[in-house]
Amino acid sequence: MSRDTTKLSNPDWPTVWMKARERLRRELGDAVYDVWLAQLSLLSFDKSELKIAAPRMFVRNWVANQYVARIERACRAEGSEPASVSIVLAPAAVGGGLGRDAQAAPQASISQLPVKPRVADRPAELRGSLSKRLADPSQTFDNFVPGSANEFALGAARAFARGETPEFPLLYIHGTFGVGKTHLLNAIAMGAQAKGRRALLLSSEEFMRRFLGALKSKESLEFKEEIRSADMLLVDDLQHLCRSTYTMSEFLHTLNAFSDLRRKFVIAADRAPAALDGLSAEVRSRLSGGVVIAVEKPDRATRFAILKDRAERHARDRGQTPIPDSALERLAEIDGATPRELIGLFSKLELYADLTKNPVSFDIAVETILRGGAGGRKVSIEDIQRKAAEFYKLDLRDFVSKQRSRRVARPRQIAMYLSRKLTERSLPEIGRRFGGRDHTTVLHACKTIEALCEVDPVFKQEVEFLKDVLNKPL
C-alpha cells in the first residue's frame, strides 16, 4: 500500500520535522544518524525557508555539504516541500531547541538533546593530549641524511611542510622498517608548525585507540572535531589500521573530510597502497590518487654518510676524537642495512668509546658486527617457506609440489630466492628442500626474481617486506 505524500498547503512543520527525522534514521542507519543528525533541531520556518540548527560549526558545515538534499527529500516524502533548507549555527540563547518563530508549536514532538561544549572550551583534562601533541624535535630536515634512496621523498616532504603543493593534498610515503619514514613525518610536522599551521602527528595505534575510546565514552563527535580542526594530519604505520574494519571506515571519513576541506594529509606505511591487505577499494583508490613515493634502503655511499654524520655529532657533543673513517667504512659495507640498524650499531661503538675512554678502531667495528649487531636472526629454509606460505595464503605442501600455476610458482620462486639470500645453503640443497628440484631451477628462480625486482617496484616491496619479516629478531 503506497503512502500518501500529497503536498500540504499549510504544513505542521514541527510534526513534519519529527517524521522526517524518523525517516532519515531509517534510511541512514543509527550510526550515521546519531553522529550527524540527532543533534539537529528545528529553528524556524516560513513559506520560503526551513532553518535547521546545528550545535557546532563543524557539524553545520558537514551536514550542509553532505545531507541537505536528504533532508529535503525526507520532508517531501512526509508531504511538505520547503522552498529551501538552511543549516545554521544554533544561537547561544536557543540552546539547541526551537527558535522564537517555532516556540508556539508543540515542543514535545521535537527531540531536545543537550549540547556538549566545543572541544576548545572543554577542560584540558577532558581534551586529552591531542591538542598539545608535539613532533619529535630530534627528527628534523636538518639532520635527515639525503641519498639516492630517499631524495625524492625528502623533496616532497619539504614541499609539503612549506605548503608549496596545493594541488597535491595527500602524500603517501612507504618503505620497509627503519628507512626514515617516521623521521620525515616528524620533520614535516615541525616544518608546518614553524609556519604557524596546526600539524597533528599520530601513530595508527593512537588513532585507533583514541577513536575507540571516544566511541566508548560517547564522544566520537568531539574526536572528529578535534582531528579535523588540524591544518595537516600525519598518520604513521597505516598498515596497523588495516586490522580494524570499523576504524578503517572512520579513517576513510577523515580522509574524505580533509580532501573536502583542502587540507594536507600525510601517511606512512610499510607498503604501497596496492600491496596493503585489508583496504577497501575506495580507500585504496584514495591513497593511490595521492603522491605515492617509496623510500628504499640506502646505498653504500648513503650508509657511510649516515654514520659520518652521527660520528661528527658524537665527537662534537662529547669532546672526543672522532671515530675513524676506516671503522665507519667497515659498518657501511653491511649490504641491505637500514638507517635504524646502522644507528643501532653505531650506538654500540659510542658506548664502547664512552665507557672505556679508548679510541674506536677498525677491529672494534668488526667485532661489533660479528657479535650480531647487524646479521639479524638465523633463518632456515623452513622459516622462509612458512612465512611465504602465510603471506601468499598457500599450503606448505605447495612449495614441494609439481604445480606450475602462477599462483604457486611465483611464491615458490620467491622462497627459493630468499633461501639463497638469507641462508648459507647451496643451490642443490635448496633444490632438494623444494621437492627435489635441480640446482638450475633454483638459479633460474633467483634470476627471475632479481629481474622482476628491477622493473616492478611493488613486487620488489613485497620481496623486501618478506626479507625484513624473516630478519626481524624474535
Buried (B, 14 or more C-beta within 10 A) or exposed (E): EEEEEEEEEEBBBBBBBBBBBBBBBEEBEEEBBBBBBBBBBBBBBEEEEBBBBBBBEBBBBBBBEBBBEBBBBBBBBBBBBBEEBBBBBBEEEBBBBBBEBBEEBEEEBBBEEEBBEBBEEBEEEEBBEBBEBEBBEEBBBEEBBBBEBBEBBBEBBBBBBEBEBEEBBBBBBBBBBBBBBBBBBBBBBBBBBEEEBBBBBBBBEBBBEBBBEBBEEEBBBBBBBBBBBBBBBBBBBBBBBBEBEEBBBBBBBBBBBBBEBEBBBBBBBBBBBEBBEEBEEEBBEBBBBBBBBBBBBBBBEBBBBBBBBBBEEBBEEEEBEBBBBEBBBBBBEBEBBBBBBBBBBBBBBBEBBEEEEEBBEBEBBEEBBEEEBBEBEEBBBEBBBBBBBEBBEBEEEBBBBEBEEEEBBBBBBBBBBBBBBBBEBEBEBBBBBBBEBEBEBBBBBBEBBEEBBEEEBEBBBBBBBBBBBBBEEE
